[in-house]
Amino acid sequence: MNDTLISLAIIFSQLSLLAFGGGNTILPEMQRQVVEVHHWMPASEFSALFALAQAAPGPNLMIVTLVGWHVAGWAGMLVTSVAKFGPSSIVTILALHAWERFKDRPWRRYAQVGLVPVTAGIVTASAAVIARASDPTAIAWAITIFTAVLALKTRIHPLWLLAAGSLIGLTSFGQF
């Protein structure tokens, strides 16, 4: 158990420092570590934990806590939460202080312009990883693509899209 907790601490501390542009940017690496490297759960279970974390009220990275709980119970939950949120919080405080200190520098604007597409690409990669793990059938892929288009092109509240997905799941339509 100690080796598992140490592994969780190392993995989630590293992920904490990689979560540039938001927590969802680390999902591909989190999934790789948890599913492919350490084999703590199958991809479908990781995807289910992600869906549960997104549907629950609270922070969007509740998956960190759920993974810790799944892997090592209460101790795993505590270790993953502290390891994920501790280092990035410290770096954020230091970065915000520096960002304010250099607010009049021209390089700051260039850095912002360069970081936007990088962040968008990482978030897109996260979505692809979760979709790949969640969508084993052609119908499920079609539902995913349709939902993504609706979310991007309309002002439909995401909770309505989640409710529709739940209804589709309840009908077993997505299983074919």
C-alpha angles and dihedrals in degrees: 000000000000091000090052092050091048090049090049091049093050095045096046094042089055091045089050091061092045096052093103112160095017140324097279090066090076096053096098092053093041090052091047093051097043098040109025106026104035100019092218091147141353120265091252091058092048088051091049091051089050091052091048091049092050094047094049120083115253136053117357091233096063084122088080091062092043092052090050091049092048094049102040112000121232094346091051091048091053095044096049093045095050093041093050100042102031104064095039091049091054092047091047092054091050093044093049090051091051092043091056092044092055097037094127097050117110093221090065092068091049091051091053092049091050095047097055098070092041091054092046090052093050092049090050090051089052091053091050092052093051092044092050092051093044105041113065096157136057091241091053090051090050090051090049093050093044091050092048091051091048091049092050100040104036139045094238110144112249091234089065089053090050090049091051090050090051091052091049089050092049091054091051086230091131092058096072 
